[in-house]
């Protein structure tokens, strides 16, 4: 076989090999089974952006098809809208609502808007404001006035996955933490296990109810399961009728146009532009009690490290050497002494100069006090007794200005006498 025939054979082998590999990839992609989300798995947020079992997309589309205008809010601030036209739907928020956001939302409701709220641990501020918490669970019971006129359900359970062991919906109930306001309507109730099946409807605790707040209305749901996709689609549970009845109640106004816009809060479901990590840390450190404690501990630790850290240059107190005033300040100092008649200070300063010059010439003159020095001068030169007495009097009392020249002359005589005798 020649070299010319070997080259085309190698090229054809490579082409067939690549083609075979490509076909295998295509077949693997076509026949590999795709995981199908069954039952309650995956994202558990009650968000209208999810069509899975635990989402709330069905509620969004149901409101849209029944004539309400629907919209999603993906930012923290509430949009500017005329009062009394909006139903704010806060469905078990996954992101904690701040006290400021809660106050702003409730002020909108008091001003004429409405609120559909599903209780959630992360909406604690809103739950506390409404004074509602969740209680024990029980079997869902839909009051007759809610299900009145609804067509009968077909046979079976719509092919749904059984969520509860007995094919009956079991939901949490609502419980007041303060005296309850006037409740306009109870949309759904639960029958606890301890209650008999024939218990009166009035004695059953609610799981969804409505009441007025200022000029607005509020509908509260205890359990997010009531509005999930996999519950709303099951006809026998009548959860869809409860959802529609709540929207009708919230739409009604005492006068004027009805509330026709349902605004679903997706921002507190984690959608939209959320604060970054550093902003979240700063908010925690500045707006919470535990965060303030952590910030103070960190600051104290930094100060301690700064104080205990080694230094290249050891700090020390500055050395101060007492010096005589420059000659150009003598006249200014004399003028200042003359203004306040500081004769004792002047006498002490002049005597100090004499002592310093005498101490340079003789170690015997290095005495501790002025009196001791003057005694020493008196012993060495008895003839200077008058001058020594004048200096003592000038140190003890204020002398008239006319005697200052005599004091100066006495000190000069003392210094001259010491200079002669020391030599």
C-alpha positions, 0 to 999 in steps of 0.5 A, a space after each residue: 500500500 502506498 503512502 498516497 492511499 494511506 492518508 485518505 484511509 486515516 482521514 475517513 477513519 477519523 471522520 467515522 469515529 467523530 460521527 459515531 461519537 456525535 451520534 452516541 451523544 445525541 442518543 444519550 440526550 434523547 433517551 436519558 430520563 429527565 428527573 420530574 419533580 413529584 410531590 413536595 420537593 425543591 423550592 418551598 417559597 410561596 412565590 407566584 413565579 414558581 409553578 411547582 407543587 409548593 409555589 403560588 403561580 395558580 393563585 396569580 393566574 386564577 386572579 388574572 382570569 377572574 378579572 383582577 389586574 395582577 402585578 408583581 413587586 420586586 423592589 423594597 419600596 411600595 409603588 406610588 398608587 392611589 389609595 384604596 385601589 390595591 390589594 397587597 398580597 404578602 404570601 409567607 415572606 421568605 425574607 424578613 420584613 423590617 419594622 419600617 416596611 411593616 409600618 409603611 404597609 399597614 399605613 397603606 392599609 389604614 389609608 384604604 388599601 387591602 392586605 392578603 397576608 399568609 403568616 410566616 416566621 420571617 414576617 414576625 413584625 407584621 404578625 406581631 402588629 396584627 396580633 396573630 400567630 399560628 396554632 395547632 393543626 386540624 382538618 380543613 372545613 370550608 363554611 357553607 357560605 363560601 362554597 355556596 353555588 359551587 359545582 360538584 367535584 368530579 370523581 377521584 382526586 384529580 390525579 394529585 399526589 396525596 399530601 395527607 394520609 387520609 386525603 383530607 387537607 390538614 392546616 394550621 389554625 389562627 390564634 389571637 395574642 390580644 383581644 380580637 377585633 370584630 371579624 367580618 368573615 371567616 373564610 376557612 376553619 379547621 376541626 382539631 383531632 380532639 373535636 367530634 365530627 359533628 361539632 358545631 361550625 361556630 366552635 371551630 377555630 379559623 384558619 383564614 379570616 377577614 377584618 377591617 383595619 382603618 379604612 382598609 381590609 385585611 385577610 389573614 391565612 394561618 397556613 401557606 398550604 392553603 394557597 399552594 398550587 398542589 392544594 388549589 388544584 384539588 377540587 375536593 378541598 375547596 381551597 380555590 373557593 376560599 382564595 377567590 372569596 378572600 379576594 372578593 372580600 378584599 376588593 369590596 369597598 364601602 363606597 367608590 371604585 373597588 380594589 381591582 389590583 392584586 400586587 404580589 410581593 415577590 421582593 420578600 420572596 427573594 426576587 429582585 435586587 436584594 441587599 448585598 452581603 456588606 449591606 446586610 452585615 451593616 444593617 445587622 450591626 446597626 439595627 439589632 441589639 445583638 448586632 450592637 453588642 457584636 460591634 461594641 465587642 469588635 471595637 473594644 477588641 481593636 482598641 485593645 490590640 492597638 494598645 497592646 501592640 508593640 511599637 518601634 519607638 518606645 514613648 517617653 515623656 519629653 524632657 524639659 530643661 529650664 533655661 533663662 529667659 533670652 535677653 530680649 525678654 528682660 525688659 518685657 518681664 520687668 515691665 510685667 513685674 512692674 505692672 503688678 508690683 511683683 517685688 517679692 517675685 523680682 527679689 526671688 529671681 534676682 537672688 536666684 541668679 546670685 545663688 547660681 553664680 555663687 554655686 559655680 564658684 564654690 560648692 559650699 554655696 550650694 544650699 537648699 533654701 534662700 534663708 540658708 544661703 543668706 545665713 551663709 552670706 551673713 557668716 562669711 561677710 558680717 559687714 553685709 548685715 544690712 543688705 542681707 536684712 533688706 533682701 530678707 524683707 523683700 522676700 517676705 513682704 512687698 516693698 515700695 517701688 522706690 526701694 527696688 533700686 536699693 534691693 538691686 544694689 544690695 544684691 550686687 554688693 553681696 555678689 561682689 563680696 562673695 566673688 572676692 572672698 571665694 577667690 
